[in-house]
Structures are given as structure tokens and as C-alpha cells.
Amino acid sequence: MKRHTPHHASWMLAAVVLTAAIATAALADTNRRPLPSILWDNFLTNPDGGGFDGWSYFSSERNTNVVESWAGDDAFFDVGVTVQGIGWAAIRDADYTYTAETIVLDDAFNELVSFTGLPFTALATYDWLFGYETYNGYVQTSPITLPAGHYYFAVRLAVDAAGRNMILSTGNGAINGLTEGAVQSEFFGIPDWSLFSQAFPGATPTDYAYRIHGFIDCNQNGVPDDDDIASGTSQDGNGNGIPDECEEFFALGDLDCSGSVDFDDINPFVLALSGQAAYEAQYPDCNWLNADCNGDGSVDFDDINAFVALLGS
């Protein structure tokens, strides 16, 4: 194994210092610049005054008091997006310096992406709740490009000390999105991700205060759709602000590409279930993923109920 000389050690130290400086600069820049647009807003209570209802909270942290715990909530996008950051309302022990950890799950609670060691900022602080400082946090992530669908997002604060952090509830029992909030914590006896009222039978269903920031990205190229249109990368023949290719890509349920979802789509839908190659051989100008009616990124029998619902609508 190659042993580092003092020269290499100095280079590594410089790299660490440079990395820390970049992270600090990025955090400072977050404080100066407007945040990206809100794609999903779960600040249901007093959205301009913190977004929390002061009713309850759940642990979302990693420290010497709580080995690991998450509290998250869902978001539904009816078009592809690129997520750039996550905001939240929480309470914390303000005596410690933390980093943020984030996780994104699909609607079956499978992990899609996660980040650790992220700098974050407290956008605002409020009166203390439950004996802790109340704050709105924001963390900038690497771009997360997601197709239309149902997802869960969570943030926790991490410190190798005795700090605490708990995500606050919102909505006074009202549920936004498709489900209530979800939690996971080996420490608290919840080894698998579960909806809050499933983890605690008899408890009132609870939503947690999150905001998802980024931009609409229906063609999943990592560029805002309006920039694609302005640059000529995408066409917008009908002038509705949606790239023309997206109006074809996301015509869910329209398997014969007739422009509508009706009983004529049933046979091509069944064909799409048999496989992409067979479907595209018969419908070369249509998109096989139009059969992904539940928006989970795949075409399978789980799409049947969603397809039937589209027929009914």
C-alpha cells in the first residue's frame, strides 16, 4: 500500500480545507440567493409563519442520544421534476453544530437516493416548543431528477454528541398528498418505514412539515422546461409552456396514442404489460411508459388499478 509522504499529506490537508471552504461558500450563497421554486408545500399550518401546528413532533436525528431515527412525509408530482433542496420545520437542541442527512424513497419505501454530511441553514427561528429551539431549516442537495410519481422525503440532523432534532407536525390532523407522514427508527422499535398511525396504532394520523424545492423537468434532462423551450432544445408548438415531447411522454393510459384514454386503450395496455418490445413493435410511435399508470417507473401488474381509474375518469 502506498504510504503518503509529507507532500501528499499537505496536499490532502489542502483538499480538505478547500472542500470545507466550498461547502461553507455554498451555504452562505444559499442564505443570499432566493431558494428554488417550491414544488411541493407541506407547510399546512401558517405557511408564512413557520409551517408547523405546535401539536406534536417525531425524532429525525442521529446522535449519541438517539442512534438513528427518521420522520418524513410524502409528495406527489404529476410531471417529472428535478429536486434541488428540502425545507422543513423542526425543534432542536441549539447548543450543538450539526450536519444534515437526507433520504428520498419511492412509494413502497425503497430508498432511491440519500446524502450525508450536508451543510444546512436555519432560515428562521421561532419561540421555543417542547423545551427546544423551533426553526425552519433548508438543505441544498445535488440535483435529484425524478419522474412523475409518489415519493417520500426526510431530513435529519446528525452530530457525534448529545444533540436532539425533531420534525414538527403540520395541519392539525389534516393530511396533504396521498398519505400521512412516515417514520423509521430501530431505536424506537420501528425497524421498517411505516406510516405514523401504523407505527403507533390508535394515534391520530399526522403530517410533517416539509417543502420540496426545485424545478419542473418533464423531459428529465436536468434543465428547467422553460429554459429548454427558450433555448430551442424543446419545441412548444401549442404555446402552453410544456415541451412538446412531454405531452407525448406523460399521456398516461393513452396506449393507442389517440389523444384520449378510453376502451380502445385496453388491448394495447394488455400488450404493454407483456413487455416493451412487443408493444413498441405494434405501436412504434407511442411510448411504452404510458402504461406506467401508477407512476413508479415500471410497467407491471401494479399499474392495472391505476389504468382502470384512468378509464373511469
C-alpha positions as CSV (number, residue, x, y, z in Angstrom):
1,M,0.0,0.0,0.0
2,K,1.4,3.4,-0.9
3,R,2.4,5.4,2.1
4,H,1.7,9.2,1.9
5,T,4.8,11.4,2.1
6,P,4.6,14.8,3.9
7,H,4.0,16.3,0.4
8,H,0.9,14.1,-0.1
9,A,-0.3,14.8,3.5
10,S,-0.1,18.6,2.8
11,W,-2.0,18.1,-0.5
12,M,-4.7,16.1,1.3
13,L,-5.0,18.7,4.1
14,A,-5.3,21.5,1.4
15,A,-8.0,19.4,-0.3
16,V,-9.9,19.1,3.0
17,V,-9.7,22.8,3.7
18,L,-10.8,23.6,0.1
19,T,-13.8,21.2,0.4
20,A,-14.8,22.8,3.6
21,A,-14.5,26.3,2.1
22,I,-16.6,25.3,-0.9
23,A,-19.3,23.8,1.5
24,T,-19.3,27.0,3.6
25,A,-19.5,29.2,0.5
26,A,-22.4,27.1,-0.8
27,L,-24.2,27.5,2.5
28,A,-23.6,31.3,2.5
29,D,-24.8,31.5,-1.1
30,T,-28.0,29.7,0.0
31,N,-28.5,32.5,2.5
32,R,-28.1,35.2,-0.1
33,R,-29.9,33.8,-3.1
34,P,-33.7,33.1,-3.3
35,L,-34.5,29.5,-2.8
36,P,-35.5,27.4,-5.8
37,S,-39.2,27.3,-6.5
38,I,-41.4,25.2,-4.2
39,L,-42.5,22.0,-6.0
40,W,-44.4,20.6,-3.0
41,D,-45.6,22.5,0.0
42,N,-46.4,20.7,3.2
43,F,-46.3,23.7,5.4
44,L,-50.0,23.4,6.0
45,T,-50.3,25.5,9.1
46,N,-49.4,29.2,8.9
47,P,-47.1,28.7,5.9
48,D,-45.6,32.1,6.2
49,G,-45.0,31.8,9.9
50,G,-43.1,28.5,10.2
51,G,-45.5,25.9,8.8
52,F,-46.0,23.9,12.0
53,D,-49.0,23.4,14.2
54,G,-47.3,23.1,17.5
55,W,-49.2,19.9,18.2
56,S,-46.6,17.1,18.0
57,Y,-43.2,16.0,16.7
58,F,-41.2,12.9,15.9
59,S,-37.5,12.3,16.2
60,S,-35.4,12.8,13.0
61,E,-31.8,12.6,14.1
62,R,-28.6,10.7,14.6
63,N,-26.6,11.5,17.8
64,T,-25.4,9.9,21.0
65,N,-28.9,10.1,22.5
66,V,-30.8,8.6,19.5
67,V,-28.7,6.3,17.4
68,E,-30.8,6.8,14.3
69,S,-34.4,8.0,13.5
70,W,-36.3,9.5,10.6
71,A,-39.5,11.4,10.2
72,G,-40.6,12.2,6.7
73,D,-43.6,13.0,4.5
74,D,-44.9,12.3,1.0
75,A,-45.1,14.4,-2.1
76,F,-46.8,13.7,-5.4
77,F,-45.6,15.1,-8.7
78,D,-47.8,14.7,-11.8
79,V,-44.9,15.6,-14.0
80,G,-41.1,15.0,-13.9
81,V,-39.1,17.3,-11.6
82,T,-35.5,18.0,-10.5
83,V,-35.3,18.5,-6.8
84,Q,-32.6,20.9,-5.6
85,G,-33.3,21.3,-1.9
86,I,-35.6,20.4,1.0
87,G,-37.0,22.6,3.7
88,W,-38.5,21.6,7.0
89,A,-39.9,22.8,10.3
90,A,-38.4,21.3,13.5
91,I,-37.1,21.7,17.0
92,R,-33.5,21.2,18.0
93,D,-31.0,21.5,20.8
94,A,-29.3,24.7,19.7
95,D,-26.1,24.0,21.7
96,Y,-24.7,21.7,19.0
97,T,-23.4,22.1,15.5
98,Y,-25.0,19.6,13.1
99,T,-24.8,18.4,9.5
100,A,-27.9,17.3,7.6
101,E,-28.7,13.9,6.2
102,T,-31.4,13.4,3.6
103,I,-33.2,10.4,2.1
104,V,-35.7,10.0,-0.8
105,L,-37.9,6.9,-1.0
106,D,-40.4,5.6,-3.6
107,D,-44.0,4.9,-2.7
108,A,-43.0,1.5,-1.5
109,F,-40.4,2.9,0.9
110,N,-37.5,1.8,-1.2
111,E,-34.5,4.1,-0.9
112,L,-33.8,6.0,-4.1
113,V,-31.1,8.4,-3.0
114,S,-29.5,9.7,0.2
115,F,-26.9,12.2,1.2
116,T,-24.9,12.7,4.4
117,G,-22.7,15.4,5.8
118,L,-24.5,18.3,4.1
119,P,-24.3,21.8,5.4
120,F,-27.7,23.4,6.0
121,T,-29.1,26.7,7.2
122,A,-31.7,27.8,9.7
123,L,-33.9,30.2,7.6
124,A,-35.8,31.4,10.6
125,T,-36.2,30.7,14.3
126,Y,-39.3,30.9,16.5
127,D,-40.4,30.7,20.1
128,W,-39.3,27.6,21.9
129,L,-41.5,24.5,21.7
130,F,-41.4,21.4,23.9
131,G,-38.2,22.8,25.5
132,Y,-36.3,23.2,22.3
133,E,-35.5,25.9,19.7
134,T,-38.0,26.0,16.9
135,Y,-36.7,26.7,13.4
136,N,-37.2,26.3,9.7
137,G,-34.3,24.5,8.0
138,Y,-33.2,24.3,4.4
139,V,-30.6,22.0,2.8
140,Q,-29.3,22.2,-0.7
141,T,-28.9,18.7,-2.3
142,S,-27.2,17.6,-5.5
143,P,-29.9,17.6,-8.2
144,I,-32.3,14.7,-7.9
145,T,-34.2,14.1,-11.1
146,L,-37.5,12.2,-10.6
147,P,-40.2,11.1,-13.0
148,A,-43.8,11.8,-12.2
149,G,-44.9,9.8,-9.2
150,H,-45.3,9.5,-5.4
151,Y,-42.3,9.9,-3.1
152,Y,-41.3,10.3,0.5
153,F,-38.7,12.8,1.7
154,A,-37.0,13.1,5.0
155,V,-34.2,15.2,6.6
156,R,-32.4,14.5,9.9
157,L,-29.6,16.4,11.8
158,A,-26.5,14.5,12.8
159,V,-23.9,15.1,15.4
160,D,-21.4,12.9,17.3
161,A,-22.7,14.3,20.6
162,A,-25.8,14.5,22.6
163,G,-27.9,16.9,20.4
164,R,-31.5,16.5,19.5
165,N,-33.7,17.2,16.5
166,M,-37.4,16.5,15.9
167,I,-39.6,17.3,12.9
168,L,-42.8,19.2,13.7
169,S,-46.3,18.2,12.7
170,T,-48.5,20.4,10.5
171,G,-52.1,20.7,9.5
172,N,-53.7,19.9,12.9
173,G,-54.5,16.4,11.7
174,A,-55.3,17.3,8.0
175,I,-53.4,15.1,5.5
176,N,-51.8,16.6,2.4
177,G,-50.7,14.4,-0.5
178,L,-51.6,10.7,-0.7
179,T,-50.7,9.6,2.8
180,E,-49.8,10.9,6.2
181,G,-46.2,11.2,7.4
182,A,-43.9,8.2,7.7
183,V,-41.3,7.3,10.3
184,Q,-38.5,4.8,10.7
185,S,-36.3,4.1,13.8
186,E,-34.6,1.0,15.1
187,F,-34.0,3.0,18.3
188,F,-37.7,3.5,18.9
189,G,-38.7,0.0,17.8
190,I,-39.8,0.9,14.2
191,P,-37.2,-1.0,12.1
192,D,-39.1,-0.5,8.8
193,W,-40.5,2.6,7.3
194,S,-44.2,2.9,8.3
195,L,-47.0,5.5,8.2
196,F,-47.2,7.2,11.6
197,S,-50.6,5.7,12.6
198,Q,-49.4,2.2,11.5
199,A,-46.3,2.6,13.7
200,F,-48.5,3.8,16.6
201,P,-51.9,2.2,16.2
202,G,-54.7,4.4,17.6
203,A,-52.7,7.5,17.2
204,T,-54.1,10.4,15.2
205,P,-52.7,10.4,11.6
206,T,-50.1,13.1,11.3
207,D,-48.4,15.1,8.5
208,Y,-44.9,16.5,8.9
209,A,-43.8,20.0,7.7
210,Y,-41.6,19.7,4.6
211,R,-41.1,21.8,1.5
212,I,-39.6,20.3,-1.7
213,H,-37.7,22.8,-3.9
214,G,-36.5,22.6,-7.5
215,F,-37.9,22.9,-11.0
216,I,-40.3,21.2,-13.4
217,D,-38.3,18.9,-15.6
218,C,-40.8,16.8,-17.6
219,N,-38.2,15.5,-20.1
220,Q,-35.8,14.6,-17.3
221,N,-32.7,16.3,-18.8
222,G,-31.8,18.2,-15.6
223,V,-32.7,21.6,-17.2
224,P,-35.9,23.6,-16.4
225,D,-38.5,23.1,-19.0
226,D,-38.9,26.9,-19.7
227,D,-35.1,27.0,-20.4
228,D,-35.4,24.1,-22.8
229,I,-38.1,26.0,-24.7
230,A,-36.3,29.3,-24.6
231,S,-33.0,27.7,-25.9
232,G,-34.8,25.7,-28.6
233,T,-33.8,22.4,-27.1
234,S,-37.5,21.7,-26.8
235,Q,-40.4,22.8,-29.1
236,D,-43.7,24.2,-27.7
237,G,-45.9,24.2,-30.7
238,N,-49.1,25.0,-28.8
239,G,-47.5,27.7,-26.7
240,N,-48.7,26.2,-23.4
241,G,-45.3,26.3,-21.7
242,I,-44.9,22.5,-21.8
243,P,-42.2,20.9,-24.1
244,D,-44.0,19.1,-26.9
245,E,-42.2,15.8,-26.1
246,C,-43.5,15.8,-22.6
247,E,-47.1,15.9,-23.7
248,E,-46.4,12.7,-25.5
249,F,-44.2,11.1,-22.8
250,F,-46.7,11.6,-20.0
251,A,-50.1,10.8,-21.7
252,L,-50.6,8.1,-19.0
253,G,-53.1,5.4,-20.1
254,D,-53.2,6.6,-23.7
255,L,-51.7,3.4,-25.1
256,D,-53.0,3.8,-28.7
257,C,-51.8,7.4,-28.8
258,S,-55.3,8.6,-29.9
259,G,-55.1,11.6,-27.6
260,S,-57.6,10.2,-25.1
261,V,-57.9,7.4,-22.6
262,D,-60.8,5.1,-23.5
263,F,-61.8,1.5,-24.0
264,D,-59.7,1.4,-27.2
265,D,-56.6,1.5,-24.9
266,I,-57.4,-1.8,-23.1
267,N,-55.9,-4.2,-25.7
268,P,-52.7,-2.1,-26.2
269,F,-52.4,-1.8,-22.4
270,V,-52.5,-5.6,-22.0
271,L,-49.9,-5.8,-24.8
272,A,-47.7,-3.3,-22.9
273,L,-47.9,-5.5,-19.8
274,S,-46.4,-8.3,-21.9
275,G,-43.2,-6.3,-22.5
276,Q,-41.7,-3.2,-24.1
277,A,-40.5,-4.9,-27.3
278,A,-43.9,-6.4,-28.2
279,Y,-45.7,-3.2,-27.5
280,E,-43.3,-1.0,-29.5
281,A,-43.4,-3.4,-32.4
282,Q,-47.1,-2.8,-32.8
283,Y,-47.1,0.9,-31.7
284,P,-43.7,2.3,-32.8
285,D,-44.8,5.9,-32.5
286,C,-46.2,5.5,-28.9
287,N,-44.4,5.5,-25.6
288,W,-44.4,2.2,-23.6
289,L,-44.2,4.1,-20.4
290,N,-47.7,5.5,-21.0
291,A,-48.7,2.2,-19.3
292,D,-46.9,3.2,-16.1
293,C,-50.2,4.4,-14.8
294,N,-49.1,4.4,-11.1
295,G,-46.0,6.4,-11.8
296,D,-43.5,4.1,-10.2
297,G,-41.2,3.9,-13.2
298,S,-42.1,0.4,-14.4
299,V,-44.9,-1.3,-16.3
300,D,-46.3,-4.2,-14.4
301,F,-49.5,-5.6,-12.9
302,D,-49.4,-2.9,-10.2
303,D,-50.5,-0.5,-13.0
304,I,-53.8,-2.2,-13.6
305,N,-55.8,-0.5,-10.9
306,A,-54.4,2.9,-11.9
307,F,-55.3,2.2,-15.5
308,V,-58.8,1.3,-14.7
309,A,-59.1,4.5,-12.7
310,L,-58.0,6.5,-15.7
311,L,-60.6,4.8,-17.8
312,G,-63.2,5.8,-15.2
313,S,-62.1,9.4,-15.2
